[in-house]
């Protein structure tokens, strides 16, 4: 039975502070990624002849690294139970992505080359993570 | 593992969020502890015991079928 002291789904002050810290870390990285990605698409000339196209292609890794840093810092801020839920989701997402990668590879060997194989693997991994995280809550 | 966390918290008139802040964990974690979905780590169990000024075994009791002879 829920008592009046059980504050429903309301977050505590600590939860809000941790969420704010995560957003402060995360969003500059995403914003930077969007800006760099736009610049690459506008001026990178990735299918052109310039040798600089390889540098352009690698540029988005820099702001993406900032996002990874934000996630690592978030994992170190949350408590053991939340970390367990998060890592369970990540583990399932990783397993699904690996299976998707192998499946796409075998299909390629069998003669069915999928045009957006990388995106299929990415989507499968993210979907696996999202579903596992929702089930674990 | 069974625990008296909810009873002890309600005796003091604290919300789950207030207890979470005192233990430096999330409200979700307090809810998981109270509903038996999560057994705390030893450091967290000690923090809970210290906060309520009771020994750990007065707050947490193993399920009877998990005690080995």
N, CA and C atoms of all chains as a GROMACS GRO file, in nm:
protein
  618
    1UNK      N    1   0.084  -0.119   0.000
    1UNK     CA    2   0.000   0.000   0.000
    1UNK      C    3   0.088   0.125   0.000
    2UNK      N    4   0.050   0.225  -0.073
    2UNK     CA    5   0.130   0.346  -0.080
    2UNK      C    6   0.085   0.446   0.026
    3UNK      N    7   0.176   0.494   0.106
    3UNK     CA    8   0.140   0.593   0.206
    3UNK      C    9   0.162   0.732   0.149
    4UNK      N   10   0.116   0.833   0.226
    4UNK     CA   11   0.133   0.971   0.180
    4UNK      C   12   0.280   1.010   0.175
    5UNK      N   13   0.363   0.937   0.252
    5UNK     CA   14   0.506   0.970   0.254
    5UNK      C   15   0.580   0.917   0.131
    6UNK      N   16   0.518   0.822   0.060
    6UNK     CA   17   0.579   0.774  -0.064
    6UNK      C   18   0.548   0.879  -0.169
    7UNK      N   19   0.653   0.948  -0.212
    7UNK     CA   20   0.628   1.066  -0.296
    7UNK      C   21   0.607   1.030  -0.442
    8UNK      N   22   0.535   0.920  -0.467
    8UNK     CA   23   0.503   0.882  -0.604
    8UNK      C   24   0.627   0.870  -0.689
    9UNK      N   25   0.622   0.927  -0.809
    9UNK     CA   26   0.737   0.920  -0.897
    9UNK      C   27   0.829   1.041  -0.883
   10UNK      N   28   0.801   1.127  -0.784
   10UNK     CA   29   0.879   1.251  -0.770
   10UNK      C   30   1.024   1.221  -0.739
   11UNK      N   31   1.113   1.297  -0.801
   11UNK     CA   32   1.256   1.276  -0.777
   11UNK      C   33   1.300   1.354  -0.654
   12UNK      N   34   1.401   1.302  -0.587
   12UNK     CA   35   1.454   1.371  -0.469
   12UNK      C   36   1.545   1.486  -0.515
   13UNK      N   37   1.586   1.569  -0.418
   13UNK     CA   38   1.676   1.680  -0.452
   13UNK      C   39   1.807   1.627  -0.509
   14UNK      N   40   1.856   1.516  -0.452
   14UNK     CA   41   1.980   1.456  -0.503
   14UNK      C   42   1.965   1.406  -0.646
   15UNK      N   43   1.847   1.344  -0.675
   15UNK     CA   44   1.820   1.296  -0.812
   15UNK      C   45   1.825   1.412  -0.910
   16UNK      N   46   1.762   1.523  -0.869
   16UNK     CA   47   1.757   1.639  -0.959
   16UNK      C   48   1.898   1.696  -0.979
   17UNK      N   49   1.977   1.701  -0.872
   17UNK     CA   50   2.112   1.755  -0.884
   17UNK      C   51   2.197   1.668  -0.977
   18UNK      N   52   2.182   1.535  -0.963
   18UNK     CA   53   2.258   1.444  -1.050
   18UNK      C   54   2.213   1.458  -1.196
   19UNK      N   55   2.083   1.475  -1.217
   19UNK     CA   56   2.031   1.491  -1.353
   19UNK      C   57   2.083   1.621  -1.414
   20UNK      N   58   2.085   1.729  -1.333
   20UNK     CA   59   2.136   1.858  -1.383
   20UNK      C   60   2.283   1.846  -1.422
   21UNK      N   61   2.361   1.778  -1.337
   21UNK     CA   62   2.505   1.763  -1.365
   21UNK      C   63   2.525   1.684  -1.495
   22UNK      N   64   2.441   1.581  -1.514
   22UNK     CA   65   2.452   1.500  -1.636
   22UNK      C   66   2.418   1.584  -1.759
   23UNK      N   67   2.310   1.663  -1.750
   23UNK     CA   68   2.272   1.747  -1.865
   23UNK      C   69   2.380   1.850  -1.896
   24UNK      N   70   2.441   1.906  -1.791
   24UNK     CA   71   2.549   2.004  -1.812
   24UNK      C   72   2.666   1.941  -1.885
   25UNK      N   73   2.693   1.813  -1.856
   25UNK     CA   74   2.804   1.743  -1.923
   25UNK      C   75   2.765   1.698  -2.064
   26UNK      N   76   2.641   1.648  -2.077
   26UNK     CA   77   2.598   1.578  -2.198
   26UNK      C   78   2.568   1.672  -2.315
   27UNK      N   79   2.488   1.777  -2.290
   27UNK     CA   80   2.436   1.857  -2.400
   27UNK      C   81   2.542   1.937  -2.476
   28UNK      N   82   2.646   1.990  -2.411
   28UNK     CA   83   2.751   2.055  -2.492
   28UNK      C   84   2.815   1.958  -2.592
   29UNK      N   85   2.830   1.832  -2.551
   29UNK     CA   86   2.886   1.732  -2.641
   29UNK      C   87   2.797   1.705  -2.760
   30UNK      N   88   2.666   1.691  -2.733
   30UNK     CA   89   2.569   1.665  -2.841
   30UNK      C   90   2.562   1.785  -2.934
   31UNK      N   91   2.560   1.905  -2.874
   31UNK     CA   92   2.556   2.027  -2.955
   31UNK      C   93   2.681   2.036  -3.043
   32UNK      N   94   2.797   2.010  -2.983
   32UNK     CA   95   2.922   2.011  -3.059
   32UNK      C   96   2.920   1.908  -3.171
   33UNK      N   97   2.864   1.790  -3.139
   33UNK     CA   98   2.856   1.684  -3.239
   33UNK      C   99   2.771   1.728  -3.358
   34UNK      N  100   2.657   1.791  -3.326
   34UNK     CA  101   2.568   1.841  -3.432
   34UNK      C  102   2.637   1.945  -3.519
   35UNK      N  103   2.710   2.036  -3.455
   35UNK     CA  104   2.780   2.142  -3.530
   35UNK      C  105   2.889   2.082  -3.619
   36UNK      N  106   2.970   1.993  -3.562
   36UNK     CA  107   3.079   1.932  -3.638
   36UNK      C  108   3.023   1.848  -3.753
   37UNK      N  109   2.915   1.773  -3.724
   37UNK     CA  110   2.855   1.689  -3.827
   37UNK      C  111   2.802   1.775  -3.944
   38UNK      N  112   2.739   1.886  -3.907
   38UNK     CA  113   2.689   1.978  -4.010
   38UNK      C  114   2.804   2.032  -4.094
   39UNK      N  115   2.914   2.071  -4.027
   39UNK     CA  116   3.031   2.124  -4.098
   39UNK      C  117   3.089   2.018  -4.192
   40UNK      N  118   3.094   1.893  -4.143
   40UNK     CA  119   3.150   1.785  -4.226
   40UNK      C  120   3.064   1.765  -4.350
   41UNK      N  121   2.932   1.766  -4.330
   41UNK     CA  122   2.841   1.743  -4.444
   41UNK      C  123   2.846   1.860  -4.544
   42UNK      N  124   2.866   1.983  -4.490
   42UNK     CA  125   2.868   2.101  -4.578
   42UNK      C  126   3.001   2.117  -4.652
   43UNK      N  127   3.112   2.101  -4.578
   43UNK     CA  128   3.243   2.134  -4.636
   43UNK      C  129   3.342   2.017  -4.640
   44UNK      N  130   3.300   1.901  -4.585
   44UNK     CA  131   3.395   1.790  -4.575
   44UNK      C  132   3.432   1.726  -4.708
   45UNK      N  133   3.339   1.730  -4.805
   45UNK     CA  134   3.363   1.671  -4.937
   45UNK      C  135   3.417   1.528  -4.922
   46UNK      N  136   3.342   1.447  -4.843
   46UNK     CA  137   3.391   1.314  -4.808
   46UNK      C  138   3.409   1.221  -4.928
   47UNK      N  139   3.331   1.242  -5.035
   47UNK     CA  140   3.349   1.156  -5.153
   47UNK      C  141   3.432   1.224  -5.262
   48UNK      N  142   3.505   1.331  -5.222
   48UNK     CA  143   3.592   1.400  -5.317
   48UNK      C  144   3.732   1.341  -5.320
   49UNK      N  145   3.824   1.407  -5.392
   49UNK     CA  146   3.958   1.352  -5.408
   49UNK      C  147   4.059   1.396  -5.301
   50UNK      N  148   4.025   1.497  -5.222
   50UNK     CA  149   4.123   1.554  -5.128
   50UNK      C  150   4.162   1.454  -5.020
   51UNK      N  151   4.291   1.446  -4.988
   51UNK     CA  152   4.333   1.358  -4.878
   51UNK      C  153   4.280   1.407  -4.742
   52UNK      N  154   4.243   1.536  -4.735
   52UNK     CA  155   4.190   1.592  -4.610
   52UNK      C  156   4.054   1.532  -4.574
   53UNK      N  157   3.990   1.462  -4.668
   53UNK     CA  158   3.857   1.406  -4.639
   53UNK      C  159   3.863   1.305  -4.523
   54UNK      N  160   3.979   1.241  -4.505
   54UNK     CA  161   3.991   1.146  -4.394
   54UNK      C  162   3.989   1.220  -4.259
   55UNK      N  163   4.054   1.336  -4.258
   55UNK     CA  164   4.053   1.418  -4.136
   55UNK      C  165   3.911   1.465  -4.106
   56UNK      N  166   3.844   1.512  -4.212
   56UNK     CA  167   3.705   1.554  -4.197
   56UNK      C  168   3.617   1.440  -4.143
   57UNK      N  169   3.639   1.320  -4.196
   57UNK     CA  170   3.557   1.204  -4.156
   57UNK      C  171   3.577   1.169  -4.009
   58UNK      N  172   3.698   1.198  -3.959
   58UNK     CA  173   3.728   1.164  -3.819
   58UNK      C  174   3.690   1.274  -3.719
   59UNK      N  175   3.665   1.394  -3.771
   59UNK     CA  176   3.638   1.508  -3.681
   59UNK      C  177   3.524   1.485  -3.580
   60UNK      N  178   3.411   1.422  -3.621
   60UNK     CA  179   3.300   1.405  -3.523
   60UNK      C  180   3.338   1.321  -3.402
   61UNK      N  181   3.450   1.248  -3.410
   61UNK     CA  182   3.492   1.166  -3.295
   61UNK      C  183   3.523   1.255  -3.174
   62UNK      N  184   3.570   1.378  -3.201
   62UNK     CA  185   3.611   1.466  -3.089
   62UNK      C  186   3.491   1.501  -3.000
   63UNK      N  187   3.383   1.559  -3.054
   63UNK     CA  188   3.268   1.585  -2.966
   63UNK      C  189   3.200   1.457  -2.916
   64UNK      N  190   3.209   1.349  -2.995
   64UNK     CA  191   3.151   1.221  -2.949
   64UNK      C  192   3.227   1.173  -2.825
   65UNK      N  193   3.356   1.199  -2.821
   65UNK     CA  194   3.436   1.164  -2.702
   65UNK      C  195   3.388   1.241  -2.580
   66UNK      N  196   3.344   1.364  -2.601
   66UNK     CA  197   3.289   1.444  -2.490
   66UNK      C  198   3.162   1.380  -2.436
   67UNK      N  199   3.081   1.324  -2.526
   67UNK     CA  200   2.958   1.257  -2.484
   67UNK      C  201   2.992   1.132  -2.402
   68UNK      N  202   3.092   1.058  -2.447
   68UNK     CA  203   3.135   0.938  -2.374
   68UNK      C  204   3.182   0.978  -2.233
   69UNK      N  205   3.258   1.089  -2.227
   69UNK     CA  206   3.304   1.140  -2.097
   69UNK      C  207   3.184   1.172  -2.006
   70UNK      N  208   3.080   1.233  -2.064
   70UNK     CA  209   2.961   1.268  -1.986
   70UNK      C  210   2.895   1.142  -1.929
   71UNK      N  211   2.886   1.037  -2.012
   71UNK     CA  212   2.822   0.912  -1.967
   71UNK      C  213   2.906   0.846  -1.857
   72UNK      N  214   3.039   0.845  -1.875
   72UNK     CA  215   3.127   0.783  -1.773
   72UNK      C  216   3.115   0.858  -1.641
   73UNK      N  217   3.112   0.993  -1.648
   73UNK     CA  218   3.098   1.072  -1.525
   73UNK      C  219   2.961   1.047  -1.459
   74UNK      N  220   2.857   1.030  -1.543
   74UNK     CA  221   2.723   1.001  -1.490
   74UNK      C  222   2.722   0.867  -1.417
   75UNK      N  223   2.786   0.767  -1.478
   75UNK     CA  224   2.790   0.633  -1.416
   75UNK      C  225   2.861   0.640  -1.281
   76UNK      N  226   2.964   0.725  -1.271
   76UNK     CA  227   3.036   0.734  -1.143
   76UNK      C  228   2.956   0.813  -1.038
   77UNK      N  229   2.859   0.894  -1.082
   77UNK     CA  230   2.779   0.974  -0.988
   77UNK      C  231   2.660   0.896  -0.930
   78UNK      N  232   2.602   0.803  -1.009
   78UNK     CA  233   2.481   0.735  -0.965
   78UNK      C  234   2.515   0.626  -0.863
   79UNK      N  235   2.411   0.578  -0.792
   79UNK     CA  236   2.436   0.478  -0.688
   79UNK      C  237   2.440   0.336  -0.747
   80UNK      N  238   2.470   0.241  -0.658
   80UNK     CA  239   2.493   0.102  -0.704
   80UNK      C  240   2.372   0.044  -0.777
   81UNK      N  241   2.252   0.070  -0.724
   81UNK     CA  242   2.132   0.011  -0.785
   81UNK      C  243   2.108   0.068  -0.925
   82UNK      N  244   2.120   0.201  -0.937
   82UNK     CA  245   2.101   0.264  -1.068
   82UNK      C  246   2.209   0.218  -1.166
   83UNK      N  247   2.332   0.204  -1.114
   83UNK     CA  248   2.442   0.158  -1.200
   83UNK      C  249   2.415   0.016  -1.250
   84UNK      N  250   2.359  -0.068  -1.162
   84UNK     CA  251   2.328  -0.205  -1.202
   84UNK      C  252   2.223  -0.206  -1.314
   85UNK      N  253   2.118  -0.123  -1.299
   85UNK     CA  254   2.014  -0.115  -1.403
   85UNK      C  255   2.073  -0.066  -1.535
   86UNK      N  256   2.155   0.040  -1.527
   86UNK     CA  257   2.214   0.099  -1.647
   86UNK      C  258   2.306  -0.002  -1.718
   87UNK      N  259   2.389  -0.071  -1.638
   87UNK     CA  260   2.484  -0.164  -1.699
   87UNK      C  261   2.415  -0.289  -1.753
   88UNK      N  262   2.303  -0.330  -1.691
   88UNK     CA  263   2.225  -0.442  -1.747
   88UNK      C  264   2.176  -0.405  -1.886
   89UNK      N  265   2.121  -0.284  -1.898
   89UNK     CA  266   2.071  -0.236  -2.027
   89UNK      C  267   2.182  -0.229  -2.130
   90UNK      N  268   2.297  -0.176  -2.088
   90UNK     CA  269   2.411  -0.165  -2.181
   90UNK      C  270   2.459  -0.304  -2.225
   91UNK      N  271   2.459  -0.399  -2.131
   91UNK     CA  272   2.505  -0.534  -2.163
   91UNK      C  273   2.415  -0.598  -2.268
   92UNK      N  274   2.284  -0.583  -2.250
   92UNK     CA  275   2.188  -0.640  -2.346
   92UNK      C  276   2.205  -0.571  -2.482
   93UNK      N  277   2.217  -0.437  -2.478
   93UNK     CA  278   2.236  -0.361  -2.603
   93UNK      C  279   2.362  -0.404  -2.676
   94UNK      N  280   2.470  -0.426  -2.602
   94UNK     CA  281   2.596  -0.470  -2.662
   94UNK      C  282   2.579  -0.609  -2.724
   95UNK      N  283   2.514  -0.701  -2.651
   95UNK     CA  284   2.494  -0.836  -2.702
   95UNK      C  285   2.410  -0.834  -2.830
   96UNK      N  286   2.304  -0.755  -2.829
   96UNK     CA  287   2.216  -0.747  -2.947
   96UNK      C  288   2.294  -0.689  -3.066
   97UNK      N  289   2.376  -0.586  -3.040
   97UNK     CA  290   2.455  -0.525  -3.148
   97UNK      C  291   2.555  -0.625  -3.206
   98UNK      N  292   2.618  -0.704  -3.118
   98UNK     CA  293   2.715  -0.804  -3.166
   98UNK      C  294   2.645  -0.911  -3.250
   99UNK      N  295   2.529  -0.957  -3.205
   99UNK     CA  296   2.455  -1.059  -3.280
   99UNK      C  297   2.410  -1.002  -3.415
  100UNK      N  298   2.362  -0.877  -3.412
  100UNK     CA  299   2.320  -0.811  -3.537
  100UNK      C  300   2.438  -0.798  -3.631
  101UNK      N  301   2.556  -0.764  -3.576
  101UNK     CA  302   2.676  -0.748  -3.658
  101UNK      C  303   2.715  -0.880  -3.725
  102UNK      N  304   2.714  -0.988  -3.647
  102UNK     CA  305   2.747  -1.121  -3.702
  102UNK      C  306   2.645  -1.162  -3.808
  103UNK      N  307   2.516  -1.138  -3.779
  103UNK     CA  308   2.411  -1.176  -3.872
  103UNK      C  309   2.425  -1.102  -4.005
  104UNK      N  310   2.449  -0.970  -3.995
  104UNK     CA  311   2.467  -0.889  -4.116
  104UNK      C  312   2.590  -0.938  -4.193
  105UNK      N  313   2.698  -0.972  -4.120
  105UNK     CA  314   2.820  -1.022  -4.184
  105UNK      C  315   2.796  -1.153  -4.258
  106UNK      N  316   2.725  -1.247  -4.192
  106UNK     CA  317   2.696  -1.376  -4.256
  106UNK      C  318   2.606  -1.358  -4.379
  107UNK      N  319   2.508  -1.267  -4.368
  107UNK     CA  320   2.422  -1.240  -4.483
  107UNK      C  321   2.504  -1.185  -4.599
  108UNK      N  322   2.604  -1.100  -4.566
  108UNK     CA  323   2.693  -1.045  -4.670
  108UNK      C  324   2.772  -1.156  -4.738
  109UNK      N  325   2.825  -1.249  -4.657
  109UNK     CA  326   2.902  -1.361  -4.714
  109UNK      C  327   2.811  -1.446  -4.803
  110UNK      N  328   2.684  -1.460  -4.760
  110UNK     CA  329   2.589  -1.541  -4.838
  110UNK      C  330   2.540  -1.470  -4.964
  111UNK      N  331   2.585  -1.346  -4.981
  111UNK     CA  332   2.549  -1.275  -5.104
  111UNK      C  333   2.441  -1.171  -5.088
  112UNK      N  334   2.391  -1.153  -4.965
  112UNK     CA  335   2.288  -1.051  -4.944
  112UNK      C  336   2.351  -0.934  -4.868
  113UNK      N  337   2.422  -0.848  -4.942
  113UNK     CA  338   2.488  -0.733  -4.879
  113UNK      C  339   2.385  -0.625  -4.850
  114UNK      N  340   2.370  -0.591  -4.723
  114UNK     CA  341   2.272  -0.488  -4.684
  114UNK      C  342   2.337  -0.350  -4.699
  115UNK      N  343   2.266  -0.256  -4.760
  115UNK     CA  344   2.326  -0.126  -4.791
  115UNK      C  345   2.358  -0.041  -4.667
  116UNK      N  346   2.282  -0.051  -4.563
  116UNK     CA  347   2.306   0.033  -4.445
  116UNK      C  348   2.336  -0.055  -4.325
  117UNK      N  349   2.432  -0.147  -4.342
  117UNK     CA  350   2.460  -0.247  -4.239
  117UNK      C  351   2.498  -0.181  -4.106
  118UNK      N  352   2.581  -0.077  -4.112
  118UNK     CA  353   2.624  -0.009  -3.989
  118UNK      C  354   2.508   0.048  -3.911
  119UNK      N  355   2.413   0.106  -3.983
  119UNK     CA  356   2.295   0.164  -3.916
  119UNK      C  357   2.205   0.056  -3.858
  120UNK      N  358   2.200  -0.061  -3.924
  120UNK     CA  359   2.120  -0.173  -3.870
  120UNK      C  360   2.178  -0.218  -3.735
  121UNK      N  361   2.311  -0.232  -3.732
  121UNK     CA  362   2.378  -0.274  -3.609
  121UNK      C  363   2.356  -0.169  -3.499
  122UNK      N  364   2.372  -0.041  -3.537
  122UNK     CA  365   2.352   0.069  -3.442
  122UNK      C  366   2.209   0.068  -3.387
  123UNK      N  367   2.111   0.055  -3.478
  123UNK     CA  368   1.971   0.057  -3.438
  123UNK      C  369   1.936  -0.062  -3.350
  124UNK      N  370   1.988  -0.179  -3.385
  124UNK     CA  371   1.959  -0.299  -3.305
  124UNK      C  372   2.016  -0.283  -3.164
  125UNK      N  373   2.138  -0.233  -3.154
  125UNK     CA  374   2.201  -0.214  -3.023
  125UNK      C  375   2.125  -0.114  -2.939
  126UNK      N  376   2.087  -0.001  -2.998
  126UNK     CA  377   2.015   0.101  -2.923
  126UNK      C  378   1.878   0.050  -2.880
  127UNK      N  379   1.811  -0.024  -2.970
  127UNK     CA  380   1.679  -0.079  -2.937
  127UNK      C  381   1.690  -0.180  -2.824
  128UNK      N  382   1.793  -0.266  -2.833
  128UNK     CA  383   1.816  -0.364  -2.726
  128UNK      C  384   1.838  -0.296  -2.592
  129UNK      N  385   1.917  -0.189  -2.592
  129UNK     CA  386   1.946  -0.114  -2.470
  129UNK      C  387   1.816  -0.053  -2.414
  130UNK      N  388   1.739   0.011  -2.504
  130UNK     CA  389   1.616   0.079  -2.459
  130UNK      C  390   1.516  -0.020  -2.400
  131UNK      N  391   1.497  -0.133  -2.469
  131UNK     CA  392   1.399  -0.233  -2.422
  131UNK      C  393   1.445  -0.292  -2.288
  132UNK      N  394   1.575  -0.328  -2.280
  132UNK     CA  395   1.627  -0.386  -2.156
  132UNK      C  396   1.617  -0.288  -2.040
  133UNK      N  397   1.644  -0.160  -2.067
  133UNK     CA  398   1.637  -0.058  -1.961
  133UNK      C  399   1.493  -0.041  -1.915
  134UNK      N  400   1.398  -0.044  -2.010
  134UNK     CA  401   1.257  -0.029  -1.973
  134UNK      C  402   1.209  -0.148  -1.891
  135UNK      N  403   1.251  -0.269  -1.928
  135UNK     CA  404   1.209  -0.390  -1.856
  135UNK      C  405   1.270  -0.392  -1.716
  136UNK      N  406   1.398  -0.345  -1.706
  136UNK     CA  407   1.469  -0.353  -1.577
  136UNK      C  408   1.415  -0.253  -1.475
  137UNK      N  409   1.346  -0.147  -1.519
  137UNK     CA  410   1.302  -0.040  -1.426
  137UNK      C  411   1.208  -0.098  -1.319
  138UNK      N  412   1.592  -1.078   0.089
  138UNK     CA  413   1.609  -1.030   0.224
  138UNK      C  414   1.494  -0.935   0.262
  139UNK      N  415   1.443  -0.955   0.383
  139UNK     CA  416   1.337  -0.866   0.431
  139UNK      C  417   1.401  -0.747   0.502
  140UNK      N  418   1.330  -0.635   0.504
  140UNK     CA  419   1.383  -0.521   0.580
  140UNK      C  420   1.269  -0.435   0.635
  141UNK      N  421   1.307  -0.352   0.733
  141UNK     CA  422   1.209  -0.266   0.801
  141UNK      C  423   1.225  -0.120   0.758
  142UNK      N  424   1.283  -0.101   0.642
  142UNK     CA  425   1.318   0.035   0.600
  142UNK      C  426   1.194   0.125   0.592
  143UNK      N  427   1.088   0.074   0.530
  143UNK     CA  428   0.968   0.156   0.512
  143UNK      C  429   0.908   0.194   0.647
  144UNK      N  430   0.902   0.093   0.735
  144UNK     CA  431   0.846   0.117   0.869
  144UNK      C  432   0.928   0.223   0.944
  145UNK      N  433   1.060   0.211   0.940
  145UNK     CA  434   1.148   0.306   1.010
  145UNK      C  435   1.136   0.447   0.950
  146UNK      N  436   1.128   0.450   0.818
  146UNK     CA  437   1.117   0.581   0.749
  146UNK      C  438   0.985   0.648   0.785
  147UNK      N  439   0.876   0.572   0.781
  147UNK     CA  440   0.744   0.630   0.809
  147UNK      C  441   0.731   0.671   0.956
  148UNK      N  442   0.797   0.597   1.045
  148UNK     CA  443   0.796   0.637   1.187
  148UNK      C  444   0.853   0.777   1.205
  149UNK      N  445   0.948   0.812   1.119
  149UNK     CA  446   1.012   0.944   1.130
  149UNK      C  447   0.944   1.050   1.043
  150UNK      N  448   0.843   1.007   0.968
  150UNK     CA  449   0.769   1.102   0.885
  150UNK      C  450   0.847   1.149   0.763
  151UNK      N  451   0.939   1.065   0.716
  151UNK     CA  452   1.020   1.103   0.600
  151UNK      C  453   0.960   1.049   0.472
  152UNK      N  454   0.972   1.124   0.365
  152UNK     CA  455   0.935   1.073   0.232
  152UNK      C  456   1.052   0.987   0.181
  153UNK      N  457   1.023   0.911   0.076
  153UNK     CA  458   1.132   0.833   0.016
  153UNK      C  459   1.243   0.925  -0.034
  154UNK      N  460   1.202   1.040  -0.089
  154UNK     CA  461   1.301   1.135  -0.140
  154UNK      C  462   1.389   1.190  -0.030
  155UNK      N  463   1.328   1.219   0.086
  155UNK     CA  464   1.405   1.274   0.199
  155UNK      C  465   1.506   1.170   0.248
  156UNK      N  466   1.462   1.044   0.256
  156UNK     CA  467   1.555   0.938   0.298
  156UNK      C  468   1.665   0.920   0.194
  157UNK      N  469   1.626   0.925   0.067
  157UNK     CA  470   1.725   0.909  -0.041
  157UNK      C  471   1.834   1.017  -0.030
  158UNK      N  472   1.794   1.139  -0.003
  158UNK     CA  473   1.892   1.247   0.007
  158UNK      C  474   1.985   1.227   0.127
  159UNK      N  475   1.930   1.175   0.236
  159UNK     CA  476   2.015   1.154   0.355
  159UNK      C  477   2.115   1.041   0.334
  160UNK      N  478   2.078   0.946   0.247
  160UNK     CA  479   2.167   0.832   0.221
  160UNK      C  480   2.251   0.852   0.094
  161UNK      N  481   2.227   0.963   0.026
  161UNK     CA  482   2.297   0.995  -0.100
  161UNK      C  483   2.274   0.886  -0.206
  162UNK      N  484   2.148   0.842  -0.217
  162UNK     CA  485   2.108   0.749  -0.324
  162UNK      C  486   1.983   0.807  -0.391
  163UNK      N  487   1.936   0.742  -0.497
  163UNK     CA  488   1.817   0.792  -0.566
  163UNK      C  489   1.689   0.746  -0.494
  164UNK      N  490   1.579   0.816  -0.522
  164UNK     CA  491   1.450   0.775  -0.466
  164UNK      C  492   1.411   0.637  -0.519
  165UNK      N  493   1.449   0.612  -0.645
  165UNK     CA  494   1.422   0.484  -0.708
  165UNK      C  495   1.488   0.369  -0.630
  166UNK      N  496   1.608   0.396  -0.579
  166UNK     CA  497   1.681   0.295  -0.502
  166UNK      C  498   1.610   0.267  -0.369
  167UNK      N  499   1.560   0.373  -0.304
  167UNK     CA  500   1.486   0.353  -0.179
  167UNK      C  501   1.362   0.269  -0.206
  168UNK      N  502   1.293   0.300  -0.316
  168UNK     CA  503   1.173   0.223  -0.351
  168UNK      C  504   1.208   0.076  -0.376
  169UNK      N  505   1.318   0.053  -0.445
  169UNK     CA  506   1.360  -0.086  -0.474
  169UNK      C  507   1.397  -0.159  -0.345
  170UNK      N  508   1.459  -0.088  -0.251
  170UNK     CA  509   1.494  -0.149  -0.122
  170UNK      C  510   1.368  -0.184  -0.044
  171UNK      N  511   1.275  -0.091  -0.039
  171UNK     CA  512   1.154  -0.112   0.041
  171UNK      C  513   1.066  -0.222  -0.015
  172UNK      N  514   1.068  -0.239  -0.146
  172UNK     CA  515   0.983  -0.341  -0.207
  172UNK      C  516   1.056  -0.475  -0.224
  173UNK      N  517   1.179  -0.481  -0.173
  173UNK     CA  518   1.254  -0.606  -0.175
  173UNK      C  519   1.312  -0.644  -0.309
  174UNK      N  520   1.314  -0.548  -0.403
  174UNK     CA  521   1.371  -0.579  -0.535
  174UNK      C  522   1.523  -0.564  -0.536
  175UNK      N  523   1.577  -0.507  -0.431
  175UNK     CA  524   1.721  -0.481  -0.428
  175UNK      C  525   1.772  -0.496  -0.285
  176UNK      N  526   1.880  -0.572  -0.270
  176UNK     CA  527   1.948  -0.582  -0.140
  176UNK      C  528   2.065  -0.485  -0.143
  177UNK      N  529   2.082  -0.404  -0.038
  177UNK     CA  530   2.186  -0.300  -0.043
  177UNK      C  531   2.326  -0.358  -0.035
  178UNK      N  532   2.421  -0.281  -0.085
  178UNK     CA  533   2.562  -0.316  -0.067
  178UNK      C  534   2.594  -0.300   0.082
  179UNK      N  535   2.703  -0.358   0.125
  179UNK     CA  536   2.740  -0.350   0.266
  179UNK      C  537   2.761  -0.204   0.311
  180UNK      N  538   2.832  -0.119   0.232
  180UNK     CA  539   2.847   0.021   0.275
  180UNK      C  540   2.712   0.092   0.291
  181UNK      N  541   2.618   0.064   0.198
  181UNK     CA  542   2.486   0.130   0.208
  181UNK      C  543   2.410   0.077   0.330
  182UNK      N  544   2.420  -0.052   0.356
  182UNK     CA  545   2.353  -0.110   0.474
  182UNK      C  546   2.406  -0.046   0.601
  183UNK      N  547   2.538  -0.021   0.607
  183UNK     CA  548   2.596   0.045   0.725
  183UNK      C  549   2.547   0.188   0.737
  184UNK      N  550   2.533   0.258   0.623
  184UNK     CA  551   2.484   0.397   0.628
  184UNK      C  552   2.341   0.401   0.680
  185UNK      N  553   2.260   0.303   0.633
  185UNK     CA  554   2.120   0.296   0.678
  185UNK      C  555   2.116   0.269   0.829
  186UNK      N  556   2.198   0.174   0.873
  186UNK     CA  557   2.200   0.138   1.016
  186UNK      C  558   2.242   0.258   1.100
  187UNK      N  559   2.342   0.333   1.051
  187UNK     CA  560   2.391   0.450   1.125
  187UNK      C  561   2.281   0.558   1.131
  188UNK      N  562   2.213   0.576   1.020
  188UNK     CA  563   2.110   0.680   1.014
  188UNK      C  564   1.997   0.651   1.113
  189UNK      N  565   1.956   0.525   1.120
  189UNK     CA  566   1.846   0.490   1.210
  189UNK      C  567   1.894   0.448   1.349
  190UNK      N  568   2.026   0.455   1.370
  190UNK     CA  569   2.086   0.422   1.500
  190UNK      C  570   2.044   0.283   1.549
  191UNK      N  571   2.050   0.188   1.455
  191UNK     CA  572   2.015   0.050   1.490
  191UNK      C  573   2.116  -0.042   1.426
  192UNK      N  574   2.139  -0.160   1.486
  192UNK     CA  575   2.229  -0.256   1.420
  192UNK      C  576   2.170  -0.305   1.287
  193UNK      N  577   2.257  -0.343   1.196
  193UNK     CA  578   2.212  -0.388   1.064
  193UNK      C  579   2.109  -0.500   1.075
  194UNK      N  580   2.136  -0.595   1.167
  194UNK     CA  581   2.046  -0.712   1.176
  194UNK      C  582   1.910  -0.676   1.234
  195UNK      N  583   1.897  -0.557   1.291
  195UNK     CA  584   1.765  -0.514   1.339
  195UNK      C  585   1.684  -0.454   1.224
  196UNK      N  586   1.751  -0.422   1.116
  196UNK     CA  587   1.682  -0.363   1.000
  196UNK      C  588   1.665  -0.465   0.888
  197UNK      N  589   1.769  -0.543   0.866
  197UNK     CA  590   1.766  -0.643   0.758
  197UNK      C  591   1.767  -0.783   0.816
  198UNK      N  592   1.673  -0.864   0.768
  198UNK     CA  593   1.671  -1.004   0.810
  198UNK      C  594   1.667  -1.093   0.686
  199UNK      N  595   1.751  -1.198   0.686
  199UNK     CA  596   1.745  -1.289   0.570
  199UNK      C  597   1.613  -1.363   0.568
  200UNK      N  598   1.568  -1.399   0.448
  200UNK     CA  599   1.448  -1.482   0.436
  200UNK      C  600   1.478  -1.613   0.507
  201UNK      N  601   1.376  -1.673   0.572
  201UNK     CA  602   1.402  -1.792   0.653
  201UNK      C  603   1.461  -1.906   0.572
  202UNK      N  604   1.419  -1.917   0.443
  202UNK     CA  605   1.469  -2.030   0.363
  202UNK      C  606   1.608  -2.006   0.308
  203UNK      N  607   1.666  -1.885   0.330
  203UNK     CA  608   1.801  -1.860   0.279
  203UNK      C  609   1.907  -1.877   0.387
  204UNK      N  610   1.863  -1.913   0.511
  204UNK     CA  611   1.960  -1.936   0.619
  204UNK      C  612   2.006  -2.080   0.612
  205UNK      N  613   2.137  -2.098   0.599
  205UNK     CA  614   2.189  -2.235   0.593
  205UNK      C  615   2.200  -2.290   0.735
  206UNK      N  616   2.184  -2.423   0.752
  206UNK     CA  617   2.188  -2.482   0.887
  206UNK      C  618   2.328  -2.474   0.949
   0.00000   0.00000   0.00000
